[in-house]
Amino acid sequence: MSAISLLNTSSVSPADSLEDSGNWTAATQFTQPGWQIALWAITYSLIVVVSMVGNVTVIWIILAHSRMRTATNYFIVNLALSDLLMSAFNTIFNFIYASHNVWYFGEEFCRFQNWFPITAMFVSIYSMTAIAAERYVAIIHPFQPRLSAGSTRVIIGIIWLVAFGLAFPQCFYAEIMVDNGTTKCVVIWPDDTGWKHQLTYHIAVIVLIYLLPLMVMFVAYSIIGVTLWSSAVPGNHVNRIRYEHQVNAKKKFVKTMVVVVIIFAVCWLPYHIYFILGNFKEDIYQQKYIQQVYLAIFLLAMSSTMYNPIIYCCLNQRFRSGFKLAFRWCPCIKATEKDKLKLTSPSHYQTTHRSSARGTSGPRAGWGSRLHAARQPGAGETRAGPPGCAHRNSKCRSPA
């Protein structure tokens, strides 16, 4: 029988780790003073509040302003939604279980808690992967068809369906167990070779929701970075301004998403290492300070749900303006008409330079699949457009 549960604190409950040894009295070593539990509770609560407020604001900024409704930003909405749900339905409940070693919330919620965290984490990281893939196609292969709103919704739906399926075994094998009067929420795999199934499943989950998508994003953003930062600049004045404006916007967005991915990877790395070690050496769950270690690791993992809105606000002007508008009721925050225009109007470049660009020679065409071959157009040739603009007179806009 296995009581190890991926992405749920049942794996580290002192009661679980001690039940086989019969050393129930040793469980007292996991008892924390009230002031320590209070400090943990305050810290976890702050994470939940910041995450929920920040992610709700991100969703509002995108859905309430048509200028922000791009394919990339719909994936950002999906990412914010998964982080919001993770903080709302996982963080506090599992903190209570980890700190008290007693499951108070019934069998149905036990199944939910063993199913939903994997689902939400899968949705989070594959939303980031979808953003990387969409940016890769838009920048490296600009003549490829762009994602429509319908296609974006289909991809988001597929991400959720696959996430549900991947997490189903955790839900199916979850149950309530009462041991020495203490109720625990555990995942019990079949007795025959159950540990092999458990180990295989946990390794597969870690590969699918951590290692594989991180590798894909690393490759995608590496190629995008090399392309953007080594591209040639057109010699014509109008083309130079247009090119630099849009490439800089793409560079800023890529930098933002790279920061998001790095923080996600760093926050979840200790958690995955912890579970890998636990699968091969379960006696680590009986170490004296394992409860404090786990609470710190779980805190770091859950904190990943609150960082993205902060990153968007710090690194993206439109999101910063959106946050100002959302919190304009606060005396210390002043939202201006300029902030509103950033979310509702085309970019400054598009409104001030479109006519001058049209006033030069023939119609504009998009750059090729690479950016290195920029040159001045000769007589009768079309003028090159910025990276990622695949069609004539394309009104390309940055993703956020």
Summary of the structure (lengths in Angstrom):
residues: 400
radius of gyration: 25.1
end to end distance: 49.1
largest distance: 88.8
contacts: 1298
relative contact order: 0.15
helix: 69%
strand: 4%
